[in-house]
Amino acid sequence: MKKVNPAAKHANRAFVRMHTYVTKHFDWDLFTKDYRVVLNTDEDGGVTLYIVKVFDKNGKLAALGPKIPNQITFSYRQAPIMSVWTEFFNDGKFSWRNVSCR
């Protein structure tokens, strides 16, 4: 039986991106046993904000290293059209983020 991708039809685009990052390195089900993945969506004045954060067992943002972000934010504005991805990384020592606009 084919395993269903939980991100396939998910409305939270940040979750879909996080799922893609994680499944390149880990099994999603095993990952979610060790980490808590929290989703949030907010819409205000023509801007939609999708957020996903990954927390460790102590309730702190997880230090997942340089290949998997511990937070992804996607904001989309209708007029003028603009989308911004922000990915936050933490390797246990340093924190950094990548930002891309379209």
Order of alpha helices (4+ residues) and beta strands (2+ residues): alpha-alpha-beta-beta-beta-beta-beta
